Amino acid sequence: MRVKAPESLTLIARAAEHNARLAIVAREGEFSYRDLLDASHRIASALLEDEPDLREARVAYLCEPGFTYAAAQWGIWRAGGIAVPLPPFYPEAEIEYVLRDSEVSRVVVQDALSQKVSGLAARYRIRVLEAKKALAAAKKPLPAVEPRRRAQIFYTSGTTARPKGAVLTHANLEAQVRSLVEAWEWSSADRILNVLPLHHVHGVINVLTCALWSGAVCELMPRFDPGEVWGRIARGGLTLFMAVPTIYARLIRAWEEADPERREAMSQGARSLRLMVSGSAPLPVTVMERWREITGHVLLERYGMTEIGMALSNPLRGVRVPGSVGTPLPGVQVRLVDESGCEVPPGVPGEIEVRGPGVFLEYWGRPEATREAFRDGWFRTGDIGVLEEGRYRILGRKSVDIIKSGGYKISAVEIETALRGHPDIDDCAVVAVPDAELGEIACAAVVPRQGRDLDAEDLRQWLKERLAAYKVPRRFLVTRELPRNALGKVLKPELAARFS
């Protein structure tokens, strides 16, 4: 007997309108919106068992990027649960932390990954549903799910403590998607390739959910491989691509290592796309310029985070300024404030605060942290920015990227951006080291390009020319590989002593 699910969620209702259109291309095959609706209905039915509604029970899902991932996420939502993604590459300790912190009651797992959760599930009495069996479950009536109900928990990166679970409602997710669809002009004619992990908003919302909301096609790769990505781009047919700066840097390197004929095919394929986006980290100007030389695209930089989705974006149509993250997206309000919460004028750095329907509901199980995260209804991002000529520029994290030295506030991000423009530098990290006289001093760890030599004094002079009237690092460490703790923006005393 055919059971029709109530179309209480806008995303599901829209999918029903697209029906026979192609939705997902993955290693498992090609799947239509009808396939996705059917599979997610069956998974929802298996999750419900004899219950009419999961009533916001937390359900984890451990799946490789692909059709099963999307079906599991939608199935959790349609059953009335809160979806908690588990990255396949997480070690057991991290999976255990997420399961315990979010108080998961059920987990949907792809067969090949079941060993990663079977022991933990038994220990904490978590019900395990194998995706293959759930996809064969008989369909039953599904509950009506109101937009104000909790939908998803994304775990933050945890730069200052253990990761916190940011809870988004269905209304939050819908607001984020509508904003991006309007700003970036998504349509059913679009086709996007996803190479991002599916446990953060970048891959889950900006790519997968925006595509499925729009009736577009989303091609999902299980993991990023430069050669495979270029191969797919060269074949043509894509309209959008989104990635982080590191991915673009690796794609540039792969292009430079290819033979001339192959390079032309790669560049031609990229030129046929209508939009390429970079985010989740500052985009070095050198990467932006080199990508434009190779593909003709000026990468669109945007700014967002787990708790708010996307807040700022350079224009789809218009001038994109290097180093800028543009202006507020539709439906998003942004302000810059000083330490007392008073708004600062243009040209003066301040903490970025955001307000709008896409801002998350709460940190799971942390009411005090939730209260501290807001000020008069504005979410306090902890990022420092400045408004220049009507556009926002990010200076870095208030807690780790702003170095207070002799009364000056120094942006580690700005120094890193400048250093990455040096022709002999492959990578770098700028950090604060305690200083008895100045409180803190800026220090830079730099990785030279293969076969190049670097001199600390030459670097210092080079930076002074590019950061006029700006405090440059007092010490430099030239190293073959960035220390792990330098990347984390924390220097132990023994490492600090190695700076010269």
Order of alpha helices (4+ residues) and beta strands (2+ residues): alpha-beta-beta-alpha-beta-alpha-beta-alpha-beta-alpha-beta-alpha-beta-beta-alpha-beta-alpha-beta-alpha-beta-alpha-alpha-beta-alpha-beta-beta-beta-beta-beta-beta-alpha-beta-beta-beta-beta-beta-alpha-beta-beta-alpha-beta-alpha-alpha
